[in-house]
């Protein structure tokens, strides 16, 4: 492995020099500007994520990088997936590490990720995505004036929605506050309702994902905070968005709102108020994740590439290509969440039924597909 070796360790076992290496790697690599890439994030999640692993990568007996993972059989995923939106190797910019060699050393068949930051040369297959963010270095007013000039229609509509929201909720107030367990539960309840209505996999049904948010809310490291922007009409919560903060960066994470307020676009208005609050705290960059919703293109100022895909060290059974675009991202989420057999069976059956409804395949094809899914999982030892 060209002098490369790997060790499974934990955050508590890192030396002071290794902690400094982590900090230097993040600060010197612009692609790693994200709360997800901080050691504080790994430390908060490590006790609550099932099968969490921290990989120390060494070359010629010298530590050169880290990779925070969760194991799902012989498949590795980012620590905290599917909640973790972005992920990367933590190395200094001039250090080149072969991901396949790392997988082989760990006896893993596959590493899969939906938001890889940095070079994509190691991916067996994948797609380029756009990571969108707002630059707040000039302050909120500068951002708003410039963005409104470029996106006149969008911001005029937002201002009209604000007038309507204020009229519909005369006691409406905004707060930027530490995310409490009560706010986390309020957001999760509405996200679960959304998953049920849309047929998406419920990422909070497994339980441990809720504990991830609780752990971040209780985190005492001042370098990483779980915050929430909240609209209340009197004492009643109307909308809330949970975000992950470092002193310079904010990642908008889980938005939710009362369905009765949907016609007033409370999510967009709440994001704007969060941007203003973040700028007042000195935050320079607000990350909106990837370009999955059109409003993000209107609100953000910059974009950089990230990658969704997988690295394979050993060939395994693949699902029929016809179903690839629908199944692979959903299987990745299911594999991440469901670490117990009952959840895996329930999730697989629900996914199969949804596929039949969408593609109208016949019953025999449906059974064949379930068999292919099971075989792929067994060969990869993913479950």
N, C-alpha and C positions, 0 to 999 in steps of 0.2 A: 504493500500500500504506500510505497514511496515514503517510508518513515512515518506514516499516519497511523495513529491508534486511537481508540475510543474507550471511554470509561463511563459507566452509569453512576451518577452521583446525585446530590440534592443541593438546593441552594444553601442550606446551612453548612455544607462541607466545603464551600468555596473559600479560598484564602483571600486575604486582603488584596493581594496582587491580582488575583483573578477577578475580583469585584471591580477593581480599577480598570482592568482590561475590558470588561463588559461596558463600563461607562465610557471609556475612550472609543470603543468600537461604535457605539450608538452616536456619540457626539461628532465623530469624524466621518460618518456615512449619511448623507442627506436622505437616502431611501429609508433609513431606519427611524426617521422622525415619526414616532407613534408610541402611545402609551403601551401598546402590546409588546413592544420590543424592550421594555425596561425590565431590569432584574426585579423591581418591586412588584410588577405584575405576576411574574413567575412565582415569587415568594408567596403572594397572596393566594394563588390558585393551587399551589402544590399540595396542600393538605386535603383539599376537597375534590379534586378531579380524579376519577378512577384511573388506576394504572398510569399515574403521572411519572415521567422520567425526565431527568436533566442529563444530557449527554455532554461530557467534557471531551473535546477533540484536541489531541496532542500530536505534535510533529517533532520527531527527534527529542522526545522527553520534555517538550516545552508546550504549554497550553497555548493554542492558537485560536480557539473558538468554542462556541456552545450552541446546542440545539435543544430547545424545550419541546417535549413530545408527550403524547398520550398513546399508549399501546392498545391496539384492538386486535389481539391475536398476532399474526405476522404482518399486520398493517400498522403503520405509524401515521399519526395526524398531529397538527399543531396542538399544543397544550391548551385545553379549553374549547376546542372545536366542538360544535359548530358556532359557539358564541364568539370565538376569536376571529375577527375579520381579517387581520393581517398577520403575517408571520415571516421569519427569515432566519438564516444563519446569523449568529452574532460573531462577526470577525472584523478585524481591521481591513480597510479597503484593499490593501495589497496582498491579502492572504487568499489563496485559491484552494478551495476544498471540494473534492469530488463527492457529491451526495450519494452516488451509487456505492462508492467504497465504504462510506459510513453505514449504509444499509446492510451491505454484505458483512461488515464487521459485527453488526448487531443481530445478524441472522434474520433480517426482515425482508419481506418480499416486495413491499410497496410503501411509498410515502405519498400521501395525497393532501392537497392544500387548495383552498379557494381564493387566497389572496397573498401570493408570494411577492415579497419586496426584494428587488435586486435582479440579477441576471437570470435568464430562463434557459440557459444552455443545457441544463441537466434534465429537463423535462422530457419524458418519453412521449407525452401528448399533453396538449393544453391549449388554452385560449388567452389572448391578451385582453385585459380589462382596463378600464380607466378609473383611477383613483382620483376623486375630486375633493378639493379643499378650498377654503377661504383664507386669503392672506390678510391679516388684521394688523400688520406692522404700522400702518398709517392711522389706525384707530377706526372705530365703527362709522363715524360720520363720513370719513373719506371713502370707506368701502361702500356705504349705502349710496352716496352721491354718484360715484363712478358706475356702480352696478345698475342703478336706476336709469342712468343715461343710456346704458347698453341694452337693457332689458325693460324698456318702457312699459310695454303691455303687461308683463308679469307683475311688475311692482305697482302699477296702477290698480290692477286687480287685487293685489294683496292689501293695498290701502283701503279699497272699498270693502273688502272682507273684514278688515279691522273695525271699520265704522259699524258694520252690521253685527259683528261679534259683541262690541261694546253695547250696542242697543239691546241685543238679546239677553245679555248678562250684565245688568247695571252695576253689580257689585264685584265685577271681575278685577282680579289683581294678579300680578306676576311676582314670583319669587325665584331666586337662584340659590339653592340650598343643598346641603349635604343630603344624599339619597338615604332616606330612612327605610326600614323594613316595611313600613306601611305603604310608602310610595312604590317600593319595588313590587309589593303584592298587588297594588292597584294596577300597575302597568302590566304585570304578568297575567292577571285575570283577563285583561282586554286583548293581550296578544294571543292567549289561548282561545278566546272566542273568535278571533280573526283566523287562526289556524283551522278551527273547526268549520267556519263558514267557507273558507277557500279550499279546503282539502289538503293543505300543506301539513307536513309532519309537525306535530306538537313538540317543540324542542324542550318544553318545560315539564312534560309529563313524566320524565324519568327521575325528577327530583334533584339530582346533583347539580343541574344547571342553575336552579334557583339558589342553591347553596353557594355557587360561585359569586353571584351578585351580593348575597349576604356577606360573604368573606371580604369582598372589595369594599362594601359599605363600612365594615368594622376595621378596615386596614388602618393602622396607626402611622404608616410611613407618609410623611408630608409630601414626598415626591410623587405620590399617586393618590388621587381622590376619586370617589364615585359621587358625582353630582347630579342634580336634577333641576331642570327648569319646570316650573309648575304654574298652571293657571287655576285659580280658585275663584268661584263665585260665592263670596262669603266664606264659608268653611267647606263648601263642596268642591272637590277636585273635578275640573272639566277636562284638562289635558295635562300630560306630563311627558317629559323626554329625559331619559337617563343618559348621562355622558361620562366618559372616562377622561380624567384630567391629569396632566403633568403641569409644572409651572409655566411651560411655553405652549403646550399643545392640548387640544380638546378633541376627543373623538365622539361625535354624536352617535348614540348606540341604539337605544330602544325607545321609539316614540309611540305614544298611545293617546287616544282621546275618546271622550264620551260620544257615542254614535249620534246622539241628538244634536251635537254641535258640528257635525261633519260638513254641512253646507257652507260653513263660514271659514273653511280651511284653517282650523286652529293649529294644525301641525306646522304649516309654513310660518304663521305668525309667531308661534312659540319659538321656532328656530331663529327667527330674526331677533327676538328679545334675548335669547340665549347668546347670540353673537354679540349683542350690545353689552350684556353682563360680562361675558368673557373678555372683551376688549378692555373693560374698566378694571379687570384684574391683571392686565398685562399679558394675557394670552395672545400669542402671535399667529397662531394657525389653528383653524377649526376644520377637522376632517369629516366629510360627509360619507365616507365609504366609497363604494363603487357606483358607477352610473346605471343604477337599476331603475330609478324613477326620473321622469322628465324634469321635475321641479329642481332637482339638484343641478342640472346644467344651467338653469337660470340664476341660481343663488350663488354658485361657486365661481372662483376667479382663476383657478389653476387646475391642471390635471397632469398626472404622471402615470406611466404604465405599471401594472402589476399583473400577476399571472395566476390562472387557475388550471390545475392539471395534476399530474402525478409522475413520480419517478419509480421505475421498476428495476429491481435487481434480479428477479427471477420470473420467467414467463409463467403466466397462469391463465386459466380459462377466462375468456372474455364474453360479455353478454352480446346477444345479436346486435349488429350495428344499427338495425332499424330502430331499436329502442334506446340507443346510447344517449342522445340529447336529453331525453326525459328521465331516464333511470339513474345515470351515473351521479349527478349532483344530489339526487334524493337518497340514493344508497349511501353516499358519503355522510349525509346528515344522520340517517338512521344508524349507521355504524358508529358514529361518534356518540350519539345519545344513549343508545340502548345497550347496556352492558349485561343485562339479565335476559334469560331465555324467554320469559313471558312477554317482555316488551319487544323483543326481536320478532317473535311470531306474530304478535298483534300488528306491529308496524309493517311487516312484510305482507300480511294479508290485506291491510288497508291500501298499501301501495299497489298491489296487484289489481284490486278492485278499481282504483282510480285510473290505472293504465287501461283497463278494459273499457271504462266509460269514455276515456278520451280517444282511444284509437279504434274502438269497436272490433277488437280481435275476437275470434271465436273461442269457445270454451277449451278446445284442445290446444290452441295456441297459448291460451292463458296458463294451462297446466304445464306446458312445455317451458314457458317463460319462468314460472315459479321454480321448476327443476333446474333451469340454467342459473337462476339467481342463487339457489341453494348450493349448486356445484361450485360456482365461482367463489362463494364464501368459504366453503369447506376446503377447497384447494389452496386458497390464500390463507386459510386458518384465521379469517378475519373476525369470526365470532367464536 
